[in-house]
Structures are given as structure tokens and as C-alpha cells.
């Protein structure tokens, strides 16, 4: 991933990655769970390397809907599909890393509070499907 990623493309990658975490976190809400989940997601994002880390940690944060899980999914799942397409076109070596990072963050968030609830597992399956759709 070189400098040829536009700000909009970087924001798409962030919308997908942070949105996936937000989706899982909202699947099983709770104030203390949210705090633990935020730390879990931060740990995973910090494990990214190179240009992928730069794309996910610089610039503005994505604005995500906060109304319902369906509203969030309507933004996040297409962003994940688009992010994979962007990476495939411009930085094919980072596609697998992005997929792994997003899934690891989603799974770590789900496990952060009392293990993975069935509703969280369903959300992770939808995230996995979105990441694989453009395969």
C-alpha cells in the first residue's frame, strides 16, 4: 500500500475495520463490556504493520450510524467489501492482512466480555462473508 491510496480509500478501510468492531460491540451491549471491548480492539489495531497500520491509525475516524445494528451493517459491510477491492487493486499483498486484522479484532472484542455470545458469532459470520465476497 503506497501513497496512491486516497484519503477516501483510507477512510473506507477504517470504516470497515472500526465498523466491524463497532458491530460486534453493539451486538451484546453493556457499559463495562464496551470498555473491555475497546481495549481489545485497540490492541489488535496496534498489531497492524507497515502501510496498513498507517492507513488505520492516521486521519479522521469514520462516522458510523448509531441507530440500529441494521443501519450500522448497511454502512460497514459494503465498506468491508470495498476495502478488500481497493486493496486487491492497489496493494494486493495487504488483502490477507486486512482480512485477518478485521476478523481478529472482531473476535477479540466478542471474547472480551464473558466469551462469544451467539448474536456476536452471527455478526462475525456476516463480517467474514463481507470480507470474502470480493474474493
Secondary structure, DSSP 8 states (H G I E B T S, - for coil): --TTS-HHHHHHHHHHHHHHHHHHHHHT--HHHHHHHHHHHHHHHHT--HHHHHHHHSS-------S-HHHHHHHHHHHHHHHHHHHHHH-GGGHHHHHHHHHHHHHHHHHTTTS--HHHHHHHHHHHHHHHHT-
